[in-house]
Amino acid sequence: MSPRYRQPTETGPLVALEKGPYALTVAPGFGARMVSFRYAGRDVLRPASDAALARPTNYGFAGFPLMPYSGPLFGEGFIFGGVSYPLVRNVPEEPTATHGESWISPFGILDRSGDTLELAMTHEPTPGTFPFRYRGLVRYSLSAAGLSILLRITSRDHRPMPAGLGIHPYFPKHPGTRLRFHSLGVWPPDAPEAIGLGCQPLIEGLDFGNGPDMSEMVVDRLYEGWDGTAEIIAPDGFRTVIEADGVLDKMQIYSAWDYPYVCVEPVSNANDGFNRMTAGVPSHGVRVLEPNRSIEGTVRIFVAEAR
């Protein structure tokens, strides 16, 4: 099946929120993406460049929601309920469908009041896209405690629907940056042959419990048994905290040696969780939603000294 790239060709109007030292800018029309998030003028998330805004690029923003699944599919579709559903590549940067539909779909504004922005979209299946109808909701809220992001997906289909969600933020990674969080296991590297493989115990070099310097680490792994709190410590002591609850009980970490940022991604499902569920792999994390049922989770990002 040939690719069908569906992302918007324009960023669209931006919406800005401010509360105390915190400032957030969002692009509702391009996947409800965060354009920037700052504390007292300092970038907490990597801001989108003027070039990325002028000609929107899928991976050029500060962060974006993931629905109705996080991570890549390892093949050209998935099997659910004994039915095979082919999916096309949804962005040119990836070899298979990745991160679902919402991050490349326009959201409408449901509410813009005070320090809150509530956005929603509805996915209507077409050939080669996610085959179930759903509604995605993202609510950004600023307070003196920082940024809160509510993520919710609701089945609008007449059949049971597999679902997952998450968020994909980019944090600055200066030389000497440390990342700390506790977890119990790590999933194998992504690959088609990994479909039948489950989570394994932590191994040396992949444990972030003691906050190692990850400036030059190359890691692209999903962690299991994350305790819901992570901390990024910059070389000058500036500390950013990421918390999550609800179904967001897994943590994807992506850091390439030549990238000045690290992705710390609370998510609900294993990569290619749909096919892992079919294969009977434990802890795949996919939820099966009956019609009009939802799952949700909340992510909080704040500067530790400001709490």
C-alpha positions in Angstrom: 0.0 0.0 0.0 1.5 3.4 -1.0 2.2 6.1 1.6 -0.5 8.7 2.4 1.0 11.6 4.2 -1.8 13.5 5.9 -0.1 16.1 8.1 -1.3 19.7 7.8 0.6 21.9 5.3 0.4 25.0 7.6 1.0 25.4 11.3 -2.1 27.6 11.6 -2.9 30.2 14.3 -1.1 29.9 17.6 -2.5 30.2 21.1 -0.5 31.5 24.1 -1.1 30.9 27.8 0.8 32.6 30.7 0.7 32.2 34.4 3.3 33.7 36.7 6.8 32.7 35.3 5.3 30.0 33.0 4.5 30.6 29.3 3.1 28.0 26.8 2.3 28.4 23.1 0.3 25.8 21.2 -0.6 25.1 17.6 -4.1 23.6 17.7 -4.4 23.1 13.9 -1.2 21.0 13.7 -1.8 18.1 16.1 -2.4 20.2 19.2 1.3 20.6 19.4 3.3 22.6 21.9 5.3 25.3 20.1 7.2 26.4 23.2 7.1 26.1 27.0 9.2 28.5 29.1 9.9 29.3 32.8 11.0 32.9 33.5 12.1 33.2 29.8 14.1 29.9 29.9 13.2 27.1 27.6 11.8 24.1 29.5 11.1 22.4 26.2 12.9 22.8 22.9 11.1 25.6 21.0 10.0 25.2 17.4 12.1 27.3 15.1 10.8 30.0 12.8 11.6 27.7 9.9 9.6 24.8 11.5 6.6 27.1 12.0 6.8 28.5 8.4 6.9 25.1 6.8 5.8 22.7 9.6 7.9 19.6 10.1 6.6 16.6 12.1 9.6 16.5 14.5 10.3 20.2 14.7 8.1 21.2 17.6 8.3 21.2 21.4 6.1 18.2 21.9 2.9 16.6 20.7 0.2 14.1 21.9 0.1 10.5 20.8 -3.3 8.9 20.0 -4.7 6.3 19.5 -1.3 4.6 20.2 2.3 5.6 20.9 5.4 4.5 19.1 5.8 2.7 15.8 4.1 -0.3 14.3 6.8 -2.8 13.3 5.0 -3.9 10.1 2.4 -2.7 7.7 -0.5 -2.9 10.0 -2.0 -4.9 12.9 -4.3 -7.7 13.8 -7.2 -7.2 16.2 -10.1 -9.5 16.9 -8.9 -11.9 14.2 -9.1 -9.1 11.5 -6.0 -7.8 9.7 -5.9 -4.0 9.3 -3.3 -2.6 6.9 -1.9 0.9 7.7 0.1 3.1 5.4 3.1 5.2 6.4 1.6 8.4 7.9 4.7 10.6 7.8 7.6 10.5 5.4 10.2 10.3 8.2 9.2 6.8 9.3 9.1 3.5 7.5 5.7 2.4 9.0 2.7 4.0 10.7 3.9 5.8 13.8 2.4 7.6 16.8 -1.2 7.3 15.6 -3.4 9.9 13.9 -3.8 12.8 16.3 -0.3 14.3 16.1 -0.8 15.0 12.4 -4.5 16.0 12.6 -6.1 19.5 13.2 -7.7 20.0 16.6 -10.6 22.5 17.3 -10.8 24.7 20.3 -13.5 23.7 22.8 -12.5 26.2 25.5 -10.1 29.0 25.9 -10.5 30.5 29.3 -8.0 32.0 31.7 -5.0 29.7 31.9 -6.6 26.7 30.1 -6.9 25.6 26.5 -9.0 22.6 25.7 -8.7 21.0 22.2 -10.5 18.1 20.5 -10.5 16.2 17.2 -12.4 13.3 15.8 -10.8 10.6 13.6 -12.9 9.3 10.7 -11.3 6.2 9.3 -10.3 6.1 5.6 -8.4 3.3 3.8 -5.0 2.8 5.3 -5.6 4.8 8.4 -6.5 3.7 11.9 -9.8 1.7 11.3 -11.8 2.8 14.3 -13.6 6.1 14.9 -12.4 8.0 18.0 -12.3 11.4 19.7 -9.1 12.8 21.1 -9.0 15.5 23.8 -6.1 17.5 25.0 -6.4 20.1 27.8 -3.4 22.3 28.6 -3.5 24.2 31.9 -1.0 26.6 33.5 -0.8 27.3 37.2 1.7 28.4 39.8 2.7 24.7 39.9 3.5 24.5 36.2 2.0 22.9 33.2 -0.7 20.2 33.4 -1.7 18.2 30.2 -4.8 16.0 30.3 -4.9 13.4 27.5 -8.1 11.5 26.8 -9.2 9.2 24.0 -12.8 8.1 23.6 -14.1 5.3 21.3 -16.8 6.6 18.9 -16.9 3.3 17.1 -19.7 0.7 17.3 -17.1 -2.1 18.0 -14.5 -2.7 20.7 -11.4 -0.7 19.8 -7.8 -1.1 20.9 -6.3 2.2 22.2 -3.3 3.8 23.8 -2.0 7.3 24.3 1.0 9.3 25.4 2.9 12.5 24.9 6.2 13.2 23.1 8.1 16.2 24.6 11.6 17.4 23.7 13.8 18.7 26.6 17.1 20.6 26.0 20.1 18.3 26.6 23.2 20.4 27.3 26.6 18.7 28.0 26.4 17.4 31.5 22.7 16.9 31.6 21.4 14.1 33.9 18.2 12.1 33.8 16.8 10.4 36.8 13.8 8.0 37.2 13.1 4.6 38.7 11.8 1.7 36.8 11.8 -2.1 37.0 12.4 -3.3 33.4 13.2 -2.4 29.9 11.7 -3.5 26.6 13.9 -4.8 23.7 14.9 -2.5 20.8 12.2 -2.0 18.2 12.4 -4.4 15.3 9.9 -6.7 13.4 11.4 -9.7 15.1 10.7 -8.2 18.5 6.9 -8.5 18.2 6.9 -11.6 20.4 9.4 -10.4 22.9 8.4 -8.9 26.2 9.9 -6.7 28.9 13.2 -7.8 30.5 14.9 -6.8 33.8 17.0 -3.7 33.7 20.6 -4.2 32.5 23.8 -2.2 33.1 24.0 1.0 31.2 20.2 1.4 30.9 19.3 2.1 34.5 18.5 5.8 35.2 17.8 5.4 38.9 21.0 7.2 40.0 20.6 10.0 37.5 23.5 9.3 35.1 25.0 11.9 32.8 23.2 11.2 29.5 24.8 13.9 27.3 26.4 11.3 25.0 24.1 8.4 25.6 22.4 6.8 22.7 19.1 5.3 23.9 15.8 4.5 22.3 14.0 2.2 24.8 10.7 1.7 26.6 10.8 1.3 30.3 8.3 -0.7 32.5 7.4 -0.1 36.1 8.1 3.6 36.0 7.1 5.2 39.3 5.5 8.2 37.7 8.2 10.8 38.4 11.3 11.8 36.3 13.8 14.6 36.7 16.1 16.3 34.3 19.0 18.1 35.9 20.8 20.7 33.7 24.6 21.3 34.3 23.8 24.6 36.1 21.4 22.8 38.5 18.1 23.8 36.7 15.7 21.0 37.4 12.7 20.0 35.4 10.3 17.4 36.8 7.9 15.3 34.7 5.1 13.5 36.5 2.3 11.3 35.0 -0.7 9.4 36.2 -3.7 7.5 34.9 -2.8 5.0 32.2 0.6 6.6 31.5 2.6 3.9 33.4 5.4 3.3 30.8 8.2 5.6 29.8 9.9 5.9 26.4 13.3 7.5 26.4 14.9 8.7 23.2 18.3 10.4 23.0 20.7 10.3 20.0 24.3 11.3 20.4 24.1 14.1 17.9 20.8 15.7 19.1 20.8 18.5 21.7 17.6 17.2 23.3 16.2 14.2 25.0 12.6 12.9 24.7 11.1 11.7 28.0 7.7 10.3 27.0 5.0 9.0 29.4 2.9 6.5 27.4 0.4 3.8 28.0 1.3 1.0 25.5 4.4 -0.9 24.4 5.6 0.0 20.9 3.5 -2.0 18.4 1.3 -2.9 21.4 -1.5 -4.0 19.1 0.4 -6.8 17.6 2.1 -7.6 20.9 -1.4 -8.0 22.4 -2.4 -10.4 19.6 0.9 -12.3 20.2 0.0 -12.7 23.9 3.0 -10.7 25.1 2.5 -9.6 28.8 2.3 -6.0 29.8 1.6 -4.7 26.3 -0.5 -1.9 27.8 -3.2 -1.7 25.1 -6.7 -1.0 26.5 -9.7 -2.3 24.6 -12.5 0.3 24.7 -16.2 -0.5 24.4 -18.2 2.1 22.5 -18.2 5.5 24.1 -15.7 4.5 26.7 -12.4 6.4 27.4 -9.0 6.2 28.9 -7.0 9.2 30.1 -3.8 10.3 31.8 -2.4 13.6 33.0 1.2 14.8 32.6 2.7 17.6 34.7 5.9 19.4 33.8 7.3 22.0 36.1 10.5 23.6 37.4 11.3 22.0 40.8 12.2 25.3 42.5 8.9 26.9 41.4 6.6 24.3 43.0 
